[in-house]
Amino acid sequence: EESKLKATLEKPEDTK
């Protein structure tokens, strides 16, 4: 799930 990891890096406040 690299997409999820990337999304977390882009939006650290949105780790849902």
C-alpha positions, 0 to 999 in steps of 0.5 A: 500500500504505497499509495497510502504511505504517500498520502500520509506524507502529503497529508500528515494530519490525515492519517485515516 
